Amino acid sequence: MIRLAQICRHPIKSIGFEELASAPLTQGRALPFDREWAVLHEAAKADALTGWTPKMNFLRGVAGPELMAIRARLDEGARRVTLSHPTAGEITLAPDTDSAVLVEWLRPLWPADRPAPARVGHVPGQAMTDVPEPFVAVLNLASNADLGARMGRDLSMHRWRGNLWLEGLAPWAEWDLLGRTLRIGGAELRIEQRITRCKATTVNPETGAVDADTLGALQSAFGHQDFGTYAMVTKSGPIARGDQVEVL
């Protein structure tokens, strides 16, 4: 039996992850409050965000590994986010109004030789995901465990910044789901494509240190650097951790 093992979101792109017990999914939309905000750097080519914007305009874990160790907790009603980091400590702020506060908190965590954090970007109704389509990232816990075994170490699932983690699938069986629809709780999602990975996955989300050649391991084992899948919500409905997953 396949089950939904975990729901994760990242309220501010590349700056903190949190685990959820449940969430509502909406047809044609990303996971609610996932990548709701993003932090632009000084070299960003987008002065004012009006829609989806390419990821190179934002602070990302691939350029600033220490960002990967940030955890987040969002108060949806108040639109306030609590961020915590092993060395930077904890801060609570409203990204809509506390842009300068967030930028200053991030400065010590961001490489000095990179364009500096500048401001928070937000477009109502538009998730600042890596691709323009409003996908939900669906991943397989067994594949993460298998890759870790090949590397001789445990790998945190948070290296991959996924949204929905499935258990009960065989390792890498998610590739067989391309084009298929999953029913999870009251929602349905169609698996659309693989996700090709970057060096952010080499960073330990507990420490913010680069410590595992995930890309090399994928390339050596499979001849590619894909991990996880993108899915489109085709039917709105609630989902919860522990829900059975049915392949339609």
C-alpha positions in Angstrom: 0.0 0.0 0.0 1.3 3.5 -0.9 0.8 6.2 1.6 1.5 9.9 1.9 4.4 10.0 4.4 5.1 13.7 4.6 4.0 17.1 3.4 6.6 19.8 3.2 6.6 23.4 2.1 9.0 26.3 1.9 7.3 29.6 2.6 10.3 31.7 1.5 12.1 30.2 -1.5 15.3 28.5 -0.4 15.0 30.0 3.0 13.5 27.4 5.4 11.4 24.3 5.2 8.6 23.1 7.4 6.6 19.8 7.7 2.8 19.9 7.7 0.1 17.4 9.0 -2.3 18.4 6.2 -3.0 20.8 3.4 -5.6 21.7 0.9 -4.7 21.3 -2.8 -6.3 23.4 -5.5 -6.5 22.4 -9.2 -3.8 24.1 -11.2 -2.0 25.6 -8.2 1.1 24.9 -6.2 1.0 23.7 -2.6 -0.4 26.6 -0.6 2.2 29.1 0.7 5.0 27.1 -0.9 7.6 29.6 -2.3 5.1 32.3 -1.5 8.0 34.8 -1.1 11.5 34.9 -2.5 14.5 37.1 -1.7 16.0 39.0 -4.7 19.8 39.8 -4.7 21.4 43.0 -5.9 22.2 41.6 -9.4 18.6 40.6 -10.0 17.3 41.5 -13.5 13.8 41.9 -12.2 13.2 45.3 -10.6 9.5 44.6 -9.8 8.0 41.2 -9.8 4.8 40.9 -11.9 4.7 37.2 -12.4 6.8 34.1 -12.4 10.5 35.0 -12.4 13.6 32.9 -13.2 15.4 31.4 -10.2 18.7 33.1 -10.9 17.2 36.4 -9.6 16.9 35.0 -6.1 19.0 33.8 -3.2 19.3 30.0 -3.5 20.9 27.1 -1.6 23.1 26.3 -4.6 24.9 29.6 -4.2 24.6 30.0 -0.4 24.8 26.5 1.3 24.1 27.8 4.8 20.6 28.7 3.7 19.8 25.0 3.5 20.0 24.7 7.3 17.2 27.2 7.9 13.9 25.9 9.2 10.6 27.7 8.9 7.2 27.9 10.7 4.5 29.9 9.0 1.5 31.5 10.7 -0.8 31.6 7.7 -3.4 33.9 9.2 -0.9 36.5 10.4 1.4 35.9 7.4 4.3 35.8 9.7 7.2 33.3 9.4 9.5 32.1 12.2 13.0 31.2 10.9 15.7 29.4 12.8 19.3 28.5 12.0 22.0 26.7 13.9 24.2 29.8 14.1 21.9 32.7 13.2 19.4 31.8 15.9 15.6 32.5 15.5 13.6 35.4 14.2 9.9 36.0 13.5 8.9 38.5 10.8 6.2 39.3 8.2 7.9 39.0 4.8 5.3 41.5 3.3 6.5 44.3 5.5 9.8 43.3 7.1 11.9 42.9 4.0 14.8 44.9 5.5 14.7 42.8 8.7 15.0 39.5 6.7 17.8 40.9 4.5 19.9 41.8 7.5 19.3 38.4 9.2 20.4 36.7 6.0 23.5 38.7 5.4 25.9 36.6 7.6 24.6 33.4 6.0 25.2 34.6 2.4 28.6 34.4 0.7 30.4 37.8 0.7 31.5 37.3 -2.9 27.9 36.9 -4.2 25.5 39.7 -5.0 24.1 40.7 -1.6 20.5 40.1 -0.5 18.4 43.1 -1.5 14.6 42.7 -0.9 11.7 40.3 -0.6 9.6 39.7 -3.7 6.0 38.5 -3.7 3.4 38.2 -6.4 -0.1 37.3 -5.1 -1.2 33.9 -6.4 2.2 33.1 -7.9 4.6 30.6 -6.3 8.2 31.4 -7.0 9.1 27.8 -7.9 12.0 26.8 -10.2 9.8 26.3 -13.2 6.9 28.5 -14.4 4.3 25.7 -14.2 2.5 25.5 -10.8 3.8 22.0 -10.0 3.8 20.1 -6.8 7.0 18.1 -6.2 6.2 14.4 -5.5 9.1 12.2 -4.3 9.7 8.6 -3.1 11.2 7.9 0.4 12.5 4.5 -0.9 14.5 6.2 -3.6 16.1 8.5 -1.1 17.0 5.5 1.1 18.4 3.6 -1.9 20.6 6.5 -3.0 21.8 6.9 0.6 22.7 3.2 0.8 24.6 3.5 -2.5 26.5 6.4 -0.9 27.0 4.6 2.4 25.2 7.2 4.4 21.8 8.5 5.5 20.3 11.3 3.4 17.8 13.7 4.8 14.7 14.1 2.6 15.0 17.8 3.1 18.0 17.9 0.7 15.5 17.6 -2.1 13.1 20.4 -1.1 10.1 18.2 -2.1 6.4 18.7 -1.3 4.8 15.3 -1.0 6.8 12.2 0.0 5.4 8.8 -0.7 6.1 5.5 1.1 5.3 2.0 0.0 6.7 2.4 -3.5 9.7 0.4 -4.6 12.9 2.4 -5.1 12.7 4.5 -8.3 9.2 3.2 -9.1 8.1 6.9 -9.4 9.6 6.9 -12.9 6.8 4.4 -13.9 4.2 6.9 -12.7 4.9 9.5 -15.4 1.6 10.3 -17.1 -0.4 8.6 -14.4 -2.8 10.2 -11.9 -2.5 9.8 -8.2 -5.5 10.1 -5.8 -4.4 11.3 -2.4 -7.1 12.1 0.1 -9.6 14.2 -1.7 -7.2 15.5 -4.4 -5.8 14.1 -7.6 -2.4 14.9 -9.2 -1.0 13.9 -12.6 2.7 13.1 -12.6 4.2 15.2 -15.4 8.0 15.1 -15.5 11.2 14.3 -13.7 13.1 16.9 -11.7 16.7 17.4 -12.7 18.8 18.4 -9.6 21.5 21.0 -8.7 24.3 21.2 -6.2 21.9 22.4 -3.4 21.2 18.7 -2.8 24.8 18.2 -1.8 24.3 20.3 1.3 23.4 18.8 4.7 20.1 20.6 5.9 21.1 20.1 9.5 24.5 21.9 9.2 24.5 23.9 6.0 27.7 22.2 4.9 28.4 20.5 1.6 29.0 16.9 2.6 27.5 14.5 0.0 28.0 14.1 -3.7 24.4 13.4 -4.5 24.7 14.4 -8.1 27.8 12.2 -8.7 25.9 9.3 -7.1 22.9 9.8 -9.4 25.1 10.1 -12.4 27.2 7.0 -11.6 24.2 4.8 -10.8 21.7 6.0 -13.5 23.5 8.2 -16.0 21.4 11.3 -15.1 20.9 13.7 -12.2 17.1 13.4 -11.8 15.4 12.8 -8.5 11.7 13.2 -7.8 8.8 14.2 -10.1 6.7 17.3 -10.8 2.9 16.8 -10.7 0.0 19.0 -11.6 -3.1 19.1 -9.3 -6.0 18.1 -11.5 -8.7 17.8 -8.8 -8.9 20.0 -5.7 -9.2 18.5 -2.3 -7.7 18.1 1.2 -4.7 15.8 1.8 -3.2 14.6 5.1 -0.1 12.8 6.3 -1.0 9.0 6.3 -3.5 9.2 3.4 -3.6 6.2 1.1 -2.3 6.9 -2.4 -4.2 5.3 -5.3 -2.7 5.1 -8.8 -5.5 5.7 -11.3 
